[in-house]
Amino acid sequence: MRGRIEDGQPVTLGPVDPAVVEAGDVVLVRWRGGFLLHLLKQATVDRLLIGNNVGKVNGWASRRAVLGRVVRVHPLGR
């Protein structure tokens, strides 16, 4: 997620209730057979629009797909 989190940059994930995530959060989601660390662009009662920090939108994911939320971004090279 260029600009906010660089490729290969370590992050710390924390547990989160999927019902409380909101636009602007960075979350780990189960997506099309894999996993993505992505920015929430928009949130409805049951769905989340996920994308990256440079304008790309991947699509809608269920709130049930949220596995964790980024609580810390670590500097590269540590």
VENMOTA-V759385 format. One record per residue. N is the residue number from 1. SS is DSSP state (h for helix, s for strand, l for the rest). PSI is psi in radians with two decimals (NA if undefined). BURIAL is b if it has 9 or more other C-alpha atoms within 8 Angstrom, else e. Layout:
BEGIN
N/SS/PSI/BURIAL  N/SS/PSI/BURIAL
END
This chain:
BEGIN
1/l/1.27/b  2/l/2.37/b  3/l/-0.63/e  4/l/-0.84/e  5/l/2.13/e  6/l/2.72/e  7/l/2.22/e  8/l/-0.06/e  9/l/2.27/b  10/l/2.51/e  11/s/2.79/b  12/s/2.25/b  13/s/2.54/b  14/s/2.75/e  15/l/2.62/e  16/l/2.53/b  17/l/2.07/e  18/h/-0.38/b  19/h/-0.30/e  20/h/-0.07/e  21/l/2.64/b  22/l/2.94/e  23/l/2.36/b  24/l/-0.37/e  25/l/2.61/b  26/s/2.14/b  27/s/2.72/b  28/s/2.14/b  29/s/2.61/b  30/s/2.17/b  31/s/2.02/b  32/l/0.88/e  33/l/0.02/e  34/s/-2.70/e  35/s/2.47/b  36/s/2.47/b  37/s/1.89/b  38/s/2.83/b  39/s/2.39/b  40/s/2.09/b  41/s/-0.61/b  42/s/2.62/b  43/s/2.35/b  44/l/-3.06/e  45/l/-0.71/e  46/l/-0.09/e  47/s/2.74/b  48/s/2.29/b  49/s/2.06/b  50/s/2.57/b  51/s/-2.93/b  52/l/-3.05/b  53/l/-0.04/b  54/l/0.41/e  55/l/-0.24/e  56/l/2.41/e  57/s/2.22/e  58/s/-0.71/e  59/s/-2.95/e  60/s/2.42/e  61/s/2.65/b  62/s/2.58/b  63/h/-0.51/b  64/h/-0.30/e  65/h/-0.19/b  66/s/2.20/b  67/s/-0.40/b  68/s/2.92/b  69/s/2.48/b  70/s/2.20/b  71/s/-0.26/e  72/s/2.42/e  73/s/2.15/b  74/l/2.61/b  75/l/2.60/e  76/l/2.57/e  77/l/0.27/e  78/l/NA/e
END
